[in-house]
Amino acid sequence: MAEDKRALVQKVLNMEDAPRVPIGFWWHFVPKDKHSAGLQDPSIFDTVVKKQKETYDILKPDFVKLMTDGYFSHPGVVENDIRTVEDLKKIKPIGKDHPWIREQVALTKKAMEYMEGEVMVFYNIFAPMQSMRMYIEYIFSDVDAFQDLIMNHPEDMAAAAKIIGDDTIALMEALKEETAIDGIYYSVQTIQNEKADEAFHDKYVVPSDLQVLDAANELWDNNLIHICGIAGYHNDIPFYKKYKAKAYNWAVHTDNFSLKEGKELFNSAVIGGFDYKPHTLLEDGTDEEVEAFVKDLIEKTGKRGLIIGADCAVPADIDLNRLAFVREVAEKYSR
């Protein structure tokens, strides 16, 4: 009898006893300079669908995080090359029929055709502030521009984030109506500035973060949060206690905040354990070292409410046999 992976992951998300500890890994399918270029380069759509299918066929995952490659940032950010406070005023609502929304719905439908409901599927969505950051800072490496905008013009950034949030909700509503996804995988991040304390975060970041998350929680019962530690960025994990979701994923190794601590903080399921960066244990460790790590992780975190994965997207060229091995040893120590 085939294993019911949907039931397995649902039990874990509900903090119930499950037959084994599942795993969940993901990575990007196109280079970072293409991450917001889906509307300009139609080949990205086909690449993401093809690679998602290949991954599914080979890895046979316990659940799927559908990647947003090509559609990271809102069109108002990309088309206007947002860098200054004057640029922020160029961000306008796009409406529910815009290609940025319609193409993501089409991508989701296409990518899910071959899964046939075998696993739970979560669509990756960036919080409004992250949508701006991922273009300004991550794709174009203009850290100074993003920091100037958020620290010197926070009200203008918050207003732009509200517009992006409204369109992101329109995207989610279309995904709910037209696809069978089980929820979203919501990417958030703190400001990465020592002056941006929790009070600053609550005033300028939380409103648009929760604008989208609260809407997602109205649409689906199972939403996951990714507190993004890309490029070694540190996040203050307790900032996110007010963000309600079924499971949480963060950079354990960068934030020095264990899965056990997170499970206790959020009173929810947790995802992660491995460092995502190249040439760390997951990629270069021996089988014996990986097995010992998985065994220790399960013992320290507890089996209930645990999905073993990584801090963030793992290297795209990682050996899928290594990920299958992680699942094998996770099952060994959690059955």
C-alpha positions, 0 to 999 in steps of 0.5 A: 500500500502506497504511503499517504504523504498528504496525511503524513505531513498534515499530521506533522503540521497539526502537531500530531503523532506521525508515522515518521519525520518527513523531509522538505528541501527546495532550490531555485531553478534559474539564476538570481538575475532572472528571479524577477524577469518572468514577464520579460523572458517567457523561457523562465516559465517553461524552465521552472515547470520542467525543473519542478517536474524533474525534481518531483520525479527523482526525489519523490518529495514528502511535500512540494514548495512551488518556487516563484522563480521569475516572479519574485517582485511586484511589476511596479518595482521591476518596471520602474527600477525602484531605487529612490523615494521618488521611484516609490510613487511609481508603484501602482495597483496592477489588478487581478488580470495582470500577467504577473498574476495570471502567469503565476496561476498558470505556472501553478496549474502546470506544475501541479498536473503531474502530482495528481494530489499525492503531496501537499503543495505550498506556493512561495510568496514574498512579503511586500517588503521582501518583494522590494528588497529582493529586487533592489538588494538581492538582484541588483546588490544595491544594499545602500539604496534599500537601507536608505529607503527603509530607514529614511523613508519608512512611511513611503515604503510602508505605503508602497508595501500596502499596494504590493500587499493588495495585489499579492492578496489578489494573486492568492485569491486567484490561486485559491479559486483556480488551483489545488494548492494547500497554502503558501510558503511566506517569505519574510525578513527583518530590516538588517539594520541595528537601528531597526529594533522590534518597535520599528519592525512592528510599526513599518514592517508588520502591517504589510507582512500581516496584511498578506499573512492574515488574508492567507490564513483566511484562504487556507488552513495550512500556511508556512513561514520562511524567515529568510536568512539568505546571504547570512542575514540574521533575523530576530526570531522572537519578532515573529511570534505574532505571525500565525502559521502551521509551521516555521522555517528559519536560519538555525545556524545563522540566528543561533536559534534551535528548532527546539527553541522555535517549537517552544516559541511558536507552539507549532511545527518547525522545518529545517535543521541543515545549513543551506550554504554550499560546502556545508554538512548537507552537501559535503559531509560523509554519510556517517556525519549526516546520519549522526546529525539527523539522529541528534536533531530528532532526539533534541527537537522531538519527532512531533511537529518536525520536518527536516530541511534546510535554512533556505534554498540549497545549492541547485546542483546538490546530489538528490541522492543525498536528500533521499538519504536524509529521508532514509535516515530520518525514517530510521530514527523516527519510525 
